[in-house]
Amino acid sequence: MKLLHIDSAITGDASVSRQLSAAVVERFKATAPELEVVYRDLNLNPVPHLSGEVLGAKMSGADHAEAAATIAALDEFLSADIVVIGAPMYNFAISSQLKTWIDALAVAGKTFRYTESGPEGLAGDHRVIIASSRGGVYSAPSPMAAIDHQETYLTAFFGFIGIKPEFVRAEGLLLGPDQKQAAIDGALAEAAAL
Ligand SMILES: Cc1cc2nc3c(=O)[nH]c(=O)nc-3n(C[C@H](O)[C@H](O)[C@H](O)COP(=O)(O)O)c2cc1C
């Protein structure tokens, strides 16, 4: 059994999503000691931007280092049974580091395909757990829910490739120290209950 652990926060040791994703991974390690864990820190080791040149090289099969790096990221994802993703909300969406990783995953014929009846996800045998952190409160019935382009985007993307992601969430992190601690404690309890 293989677990891929992805972090995408730019906030280093202060990162809440990193703390939560690590707790989720520890939870899986405790229940399956033989688990093989592969770690990728997208802040230190980003997937190259999907430029026109990279896309062209991927489509033509040309020898191209950045295209090869995006293909390696997809292979790393496909080889994992469980994928744990630290996903902070930045500017109402995901970090740009996480976006370039997702761009590497969206490959027709590998993770999805179009059929006569519409798109079909091909990655349904992977379990995805997302450690979500955000300064405000966006969960319904919050009026902020309409501007959540982080969890809604991740749900849509993974749904498109056939996966229903699970969320461990700490929100309201910028609403004061007590609220922050309560949100982190709640999310850590969710991680422990996975
Ligand atoms: C660059 C940046 C942009 C942010 N944008 C938002 C935002 O749009 N909405 C929000 O609720 N919080 C926002 N925050 C607060 C973060 O979501 C919050 O601090 C969370 O803990 C970030 O996850 P991290 O600790 O893993 O970096 C932002 C923080 C940073 C550093």
The ligand as an ORCA input file, in Angstrom:
! r2SCAN-3c Opt
* xyz 0 1
  C      -1.235     34.592      0.583
  C      -2.395     34.296      1.464
  C      -3.678     34.482      0.993
  C      -4.770     34.192      1.807
  N      -6.036     34.332      1.297
  C      -7.108     33.994      2.070
  C      -8.427     34.076      1.555
  O      -8.674     34.427      0.418
  N      -9.446     33.731      2.369
  C      -9.247     33.295      3.662
  O     -10.205     32.974      4.347
  N      -8.005     33.210      4.170
  C      -6.940     33.537      3.404
  N      -5.679     33.436      3.906
  C      -5.519     32.872      5.240
  C      -5.194     31.384      5.121
  O      -6.205     30.662      4.450
  C      -4.942     30.771      6.477
  O      -3.898     31.506      7.113
  C      -4.566     29.309      6.391
  O      -4.026     28.900      7.636
  C      -3.544     29.070      5.283
  O      -3.058     27.748      5.330
  P      -1.544     27.489      5.775
  O      -1.496     27.873      7.250
  O      -1.327     26.041      5.569
  O      -0.667     28.361      4.935
  C      -4.574     33.735      3.120
  C      -3.273     33.570      3.601
  C      -2.192     33.841      2.794
  C      -0.800     33.624      3.319
*
